């Protein structure tokens, strides 16, 4: 990353930042679509945050939802054919 003084010198000399230039290029209808698209791709990381892949876990015990779902399904199978009525019966649609 450029030092603060160098960045200000570039802005003072040219009147805009590299991001400003990319945005002006992207929105210029006189330019070819391909040129505008390239400018948009170059500017995107500076404008939009990059999303990270995250694993969602159960806050209580750290297990992934798929593990919890498997455990619930196993309990429902064990309860089938018995006189035990699980609380979750009739809510299988919630398991996905």
Residue frames relative to the residue before (quaternion, step in Angstrom):
aa qw qx qy qz dx dy dz
X 1.0000 0.0000 0.0000 0.0000 0.00 0.00 0.00
X 0.5153 -0.6691 0.4487 0.2922 3.58 -0.96 0.90
X 0.5365 -0.5990 0.4795 0.3513 3.53 -1.17 0.63
X 0.6670 -0.5441 0.3353 0.3828 3.54 -1.15 0.67
X 0.6663 0.5118 -0.3091 0.4456 3.61 0.90 -0.85
X 0.6420 0.5213 -0.3150 0.4657 3.56 1.00 -0.85
X 0.6429 0.5265 -0.3212 0.4542 3.59 0.94 -0.87
X 0.6754 0.4867 -0.2959 0.4683 3.59 0.87 -0.91
X 0.6207 0.5385 -0.3394 0.4578 3.60 1.08 -0.73
X 0.6541 0.5067 -0.3105 0.4679 3.58 0.97 -0.87
X 0.6581 0.5019 -0.3099 0.4679 3.58 0.92 -0.90
X 0.6594 0.5020 -0.3110 0.4653 3.60 0.93 -0.88
X 0.6873 0.4972 -0.2899 0.4431 3.59 0.93 -0.86
X 0.8106 0.2822 -0.1221 0.4984 3.57 0.84 -1.00
X 0.4740 -0.7201 0.4053 0.3041 3.59 1.23 -0.23
X 0.7996 0.1335 -0.1093 0.5752 3.60 1.21 0.03
X 0.5107 -0.6295 0.4935 0.3153 3.54 -1.27 0.45
X 0.6623 -0.4744 0.3670 0.4490 3.60 -1.19 0.18
X 0.6303 0.5196 -0.3383 0.4672 3.60 1.04 -0.71
X 0.6184 0.5327 -0.3410 0.4664 3.60 0.99 -0.81
X 0.6493 0.5245 -0.3111 0.4545 3.57 0.96 -0.90
X 0.6651 0.4991 -0.3042 0.4648 3.58 0.91 -0.93
X 0.6577 0.5072 -0.3102 0.4626 3.59 0.99 -0.82
X 0.6475 0.5029 -0.3200 0.4748 3.60 0.99 -0.78
X 0.6358 0.5178 -0.3219 0.4732 3.57 1.02 -0.78
X 0.6596 0.5340 -0.2983 0.4368 3.55 0.92 -0.96
X 0.7695 0.3734 -0.1846 0.4841 3.59 0.97 -0.84
X 0.5122 0.6479 -0.4192 0.3770 3.59 1.26 0.11
X 0.2965 -0.7980 0.4966 0.1697 3.63 -0.29 1.21
X 0.5883 0.5895 -0.3691 0.4125 3.61 1.21 -0.31
X 0.6419 0.5221 -0.3232 0.4593 3.60 1.20 -0.38
X 0.6192 -0.5432 0.4163 0.3850 3.54 -1.26 0.44
X 0.6301 -0.5619 0.3916 0.3659 3.54 -1.16 0.69
X 0.6470 0.5383 -0.3208 0.4345 3.61 0.91 -0.88
X 0.6457 0.5120 -0.3096 0.4745 3.59 1.01 -0.84
X 0.6648 0.5015 -0.2959 0.4680 3.57 0.95 -0.88
X 0.6413 0.5258 -0.3135 0.4626 3.56 1.04 -0.82
X 0.6375 0.5189 -0.3211 0.4703 3.60 0.98 -0.80
X 0.6437 0.5110 -0.3191 0.4719 3.58 1.00 -0.81
X 0.6427 0.5231 -0.3206 0.4589 3.59 0.99 -0.82
X 0.6506 0.5116 -0.3084 0.4688 3.59 0.97 -0.86
X 0.6719 0.4970 -0.2954 0.4628 3.58 1.00 -0.81
X 0.7011 0.4737 -0.2678 0.4608 3.58 1.02 -0.78
X 0.5323 0.6941 -0.3864 0.2926 3.59 1.09 -0.71
X 0.6848 0.4847 -0.3293 0.4333 3.68 0.75 -0.83
X 0.6702 0.4939 -0.2986 0.4666 3.59 1.15 -0.51
X 0.7175 0.4349 -0.2328 0.4918 3.56 1.22 -0.47
X 0.7870 0.2431 -0.1114 0.5560 3.59 1.01 -0.83
X 0.4689 -0.6748 0.4960 0.2806 3.55 -0.94 0.91
X 0.4225 -0.6815 0.5346 0.2670 3.55 -1.08 0.73
X 0.3485 -0.7454 0.5331 0.1970 3.56 -0.82 0.99
X 0.2843 -0.7448 0.5809 0.1646 3.54 -1.05 0.80
X 0.4522 -0.6342 0.5420 0.3155 3.53 -1.19 0.54
X 0.0342 -0.8055 0.5912 -0.0237 3.54 -0.81 1.02
X 0.3117 -0.7096 0.5901 0.2262 3.54 -1.17 0.55
X 0.3040 -0.7427 0.5710 0.1730 3.54 -0.83 1.00
X 0.0564 -0.7983 0.5994 0.0125 3.54 -0.88 0.94
X 0.5771 -0.5489 0.4670 0.3841 3.52 -1.30 0.35
X 0.4697 -0.7154 0.4452 0.2635 3.56 -0.69 1.10
X 0.6505 0.5481 -0.3282 0.4108 3.60 1.09 -0.56
X 0.8514 0.0767 -0.0157 0.5186 3.57 0.83 -0.86
X 0.5607 -0.6626 0.3626 0.3394 3.58 1.24 0.21
X 0.5010 0.6496 -0.4418 0.3630 3.62 1.22 0.11
X 0.5202 -0.6183 0.4923 0.3237 3.54 -1.18 0.63
X 0.6337 -0.5577 0.3724 0.3856 3.62 -1.11 0.61
X 0.6252 0.5414 -0.3552 0.4357 3.62 1.02 -0.66
X 0.6288 0.5167 -0.3373 0.4731 3.60 1.08 -0.65
X 0.6417 0.5132 -0.3181 0.4730 3.58 0.97 -0.86
X 0.6381 0.5291 -0.3216 0.4576 3.59 0.97 -0.88
X 0.6481 0.5121 -0.3201 0.4640 3.61 0.93 -0.86
X 0.6486 0.5179 -0.3210 0.4562 3.59 0.96 -0.83
X 0.6560 0.5027 -0.3111 0.4692 3.59 0.95 -0.88
X 0.6560 0.5067 -0.3154 0.4620 3.59 0.92 -0.87
X 0.6372 0.5197 -0.3284 0.4648 3.60 1.01 -0.78
X 0.6487 0.5078 -0.3150 0.4713 3.61 0.98 -0.79
X 0.6451 0.5138 -0.3211 0.4656 3.59 1.00 -0.81
X 0.6452 0.5103 -0.3203 0.4699 3.59 1.02 -0.77
X 0.6524 0.5067 -0.3155 0.4670 3.59 0.97 -0.81
X 0.6786 0.4893 -0.2860 0.4672 3.59 1.06 -0.75
X 0.5452 0.6198 -0.4034 0.3948 3.60 1.16 -0.49
X 0.8001 0.2604 -0.2072 0.4990 3.59 -0.95 0.88
X 0.6445 0.4425 -0.3346 0.5262 3.57 1.24 0.18
X 0.5494 -0.5973 0.4501 0.3726 3.55 -1.26 0.02
X 0.4472 0.6580 -0.4656 0.3876 3.56 1.31 0.33
X 0.1446 -0.7772 0.6084 0.0703 3.56 -0.84 0.99
X 0.2661 -0.7870 0.5310 0.1667 3.58 -0.28 1.20
X 0.5894 -0.5835 0.4318 0.3546 3.55 -1.13 0.67
X 0.6878 0.5055 -0.2824 0.4378 3.59 1.01 -0.80
X 0.4364 0.7018 -0.4780 0.2976 3.65 1.20 -0.21
X 0.7741 0.2948 -0.2461 0.5033 3.54 -0.96 0.90
X 0.7018 0.4126 -0.2615 0.5185 3.55 1.26 -0.05
X 0.2380 0.8031 -0.5129 0.1880 3.56 1.15 0.50
X 0.5802 0.5917 -0.3781 0.4126 3.57 1.13 -0.59
X 0.6039 0.5601 -0.3565 0.4411 3.60 1.16 -0.46
X 0.6337 0.5480 -0.3319 0.4336 3.56 1.17 -0.44
X 0.5796 -0.6600 0.3329 0.3430 3.53 1.25 0.01
